[in-house]
């Protein structure tokens, strides 16, 4: 699933393009993708976006007149792209907007499960839609993070992925952050000492901004991730092969030497515990 570095990079890259010209045609949209019906998509025609904003893993595209907001959530496999006038575009994307200058904004989604969503909302409804989200991960300081950690007794990997507590981090960047902080994914949030909290705070900031710079430069996963999805490859710090473990419904990657004092973590996937 795209996380802060990916969504923020795409938002910045899309910002000027989507604000350049008024909208000529809104839709079509796949029935599973469009989540709202009032106001209708046709209400966008003739309006112009002010640009692209980001909240957690969501794109927010407000209109210049302040009356509407297009909200897009990519989920795991969605991709939001802009095509310049005359450029080739998919025949049947999940969602499409055409601008008066012939540019297009479109959403595609891989796989058979269509989970990405598009909402057309009033500003008040858009604010309500994201009201449950926690503070943005890249803005956290050590003091704010300490409050979050002490109020929730959770395994660190699970806590970092909870958008209600910290917005913008998913499983991939949780892997990268915890490795940079030299902390076990299974460590309890309430048991971190001040030095560990400071390390975690610094790792969140440094890793998310490292990822953002790489994504803005167009780097792919292999050039971006140091730990995530690198099972068996040497840790870039100590050379120990990266290990993998299942926790709840997620796969975690970690370095046994850097993060768990050489211990191999045991699987805790819910589906396996129920067998």
C-alpha positions, 0 to 999 in steps of 0.5 A: 500500500502506498504510504507517506513517501509515495502519496506525498511524492505523487501529490507534489508531482500532480499538484500543478498539472491538475490545477492547470485547466478547468474540468471538461468531463468527470467520469466515468467511474467504476461502480465499486470505486465511486463511493458517493452520489451526492453531489454527482460527479457532473458537479465538477464540470467547469470547476478547477482544482486548487491543487493536490493535498495529502492527509495520511494516505489520501489525496484531497483535491479541493476546487478553487471555489471552495465548494467541493473536494475530491477525495481519493484513497488508493488502498493497496493497488491503486495508482493515480496518474496525470496524462498530458494532452495527447498522451496515451491513457488506459481504455477503461480506468477505474476513474477518469477526469478530462480537463479542458486542455485535453489532459487527463487524471485517471485512477487504475487498480491492479488485481481483481479486488477493487478497493480503491475509492473516490469520494466527491464531498463538500469541505465539511464532509471531507473534514469529517471523513478524515477526522479519525486520523491521528497526527501526520507521522512526519510532523511528530516530535519525541514528546508527542510520540511518547504520549501516543506510545504510553497511552497505547500498550501495543506491539510497535509494528502494529501501533505505527500502522494504526492510522488513528494514532499515527497517520501515513505509515504502513507495513513497509515503512514500519519495517524501515523505521523500526530497523533504523531505530534498532527496535524489535517489531514486537517491542511493547510501546509502553516499555520503551525508555526515553532513549528508545523513544528518541531513536524511534522519533528520529527514525520516523522523521529520517526514514520517511524523508529518505523515502520521499526524496527517493520517490520524488527522484523516481526510484523503485522499491529495490532502490528505496527499501533497505529491509522491507521485502528483502528476505535473506538479503544482507542487512545494510548495517551488519550483513545479517540476512534479513528475516521475516515473520507473520504478525496478525495479518501482516508480514514483517521484515527485520534484522535479528542482529540489529533489532532482536539481539539475535532472536528469531521472532515467532509467527503470530498470524491470526489465521495460523493461531486459529488452525 
